[in-house]
């Protein structure tokens, strides 16, 4: 077996172009959008789960507004979002 350069020199007409270190990346717009959306959705789910864990550890019977005020920042949530999620947690069995 001969090298491509030798084959070409021998008149066989074989030409090869090595493709190394090719950093060209082709992505579809939907893939680009998903790459931006998915991390923020995961972050939201993590915050929700953190709030749920904190809520389970809280003493029973606490006012939801007070819990949202104290637990929300610990989970990385503002008062309004924390209160909304806590209300949802209370409604679940």
C-alpha positions in Angstrom: 0.0 0.0 0.0 1.4 3.4 -0.9 0.8 6.7 0.7 -1.6 9.2 -0.9 1.2 11.5 -1.8 3.1 8.7 -3.5 -0.1 7.5 -5.3 -0.7 11.0 -6.6 3.0 11.3 -7.6 2.6 8.0 -9.4 -0.2 9.4 -11.4 -3.1 7.5 -9.7 -4.9 10.8 -9.1 -5.7 10.1 -5.4 -6.0 13.2 -3.4 -6.7 13.2 0.3 -7.2 16.1 2.6 -6.8 15.3 6.3 -9.5 16.9 8.4 -8.0 17.5 11.8 -8.8 20.1 14.4 -11.9 21.1 12.6 -13.9 23.3 14.9 -16.8 24.0 12.7 -20.0 23.4 14.5 -23.4 23.3 12.8 -26.5 23.5 15.0 -30.1 24.0 14.2 -31.9 27.0 15.6 -34.1 24.7 17.7 -31.0 23.1 19.2 -29.6 26.5 20.0 -32.9 27.5 21.7 -33.0 24.2 23.7 -29.4 24.8 24.8 -30.4 28.1 26.2 -33.8 27.0 27.7 -32.9 23.7 29.3 -30.4 25.0 31.9 -32.8 27.7 33.1 -35.6 25.0 33.4 -33.2 22.8 35.4 -32.3 25.7 37.6 -36.0 26.3 38.3 -36.6 22.7 39.1 -33.6 22.7 41.5 -35.0 25.7 43.3 -38.4 24.2 43.5 -37.0 21.0 45.0 -34.9 23.0 47.5 -38.0 24.8 48.6 -39.9 21.6 48.9 -37.2 20.1 51.1 -37.1 23.2 53.3 -40.9 23.2 53.6 -40.9 19.5 54.7 -38.5 20.5 57.5 -40.5 23.5 58.6 -42.8 23.2 61.7 -46.4 22.4 60.7 -49.0 25.1 60.8 -46.7 28.0 59.9 -48.2 30.8 57.9 -47.4 30.4 54.2 -46.6 34.1 53.8 -44.0 33.8 56.6 -42.6 30.6 55.1 -42.3 32.2 51.7 -40.5 35.1 53.3 -38.0 33.0 55.2 -37.6 29.9 53.0 -37.9 31.6 49.6 -34.4 33.3 49.7 -32.8 30.1 51.0 -34.1 28.3 47.9 -33.1 31.2 45.6 -36.7 32.3 45.0 -38.5 35.6 45.4 -41.5 35.9 47.8 -44.1 35.7 45.1 -42.8 32.6 43.5 -42.1 30.9 46.8 -45.6 31.6 48.0 -47.0 30.2 44.8 -45.0 27.0 45.1 -45.8 26.7 48.8 -49.5 27.0 48.1 -49.1 24.2 45.5 -47.2 22.0 48.0 -50.0 22.4 50.6 -52.7 21.4 48.0 -50.8 18.2 47.2 -51.4 15.2 49.5 
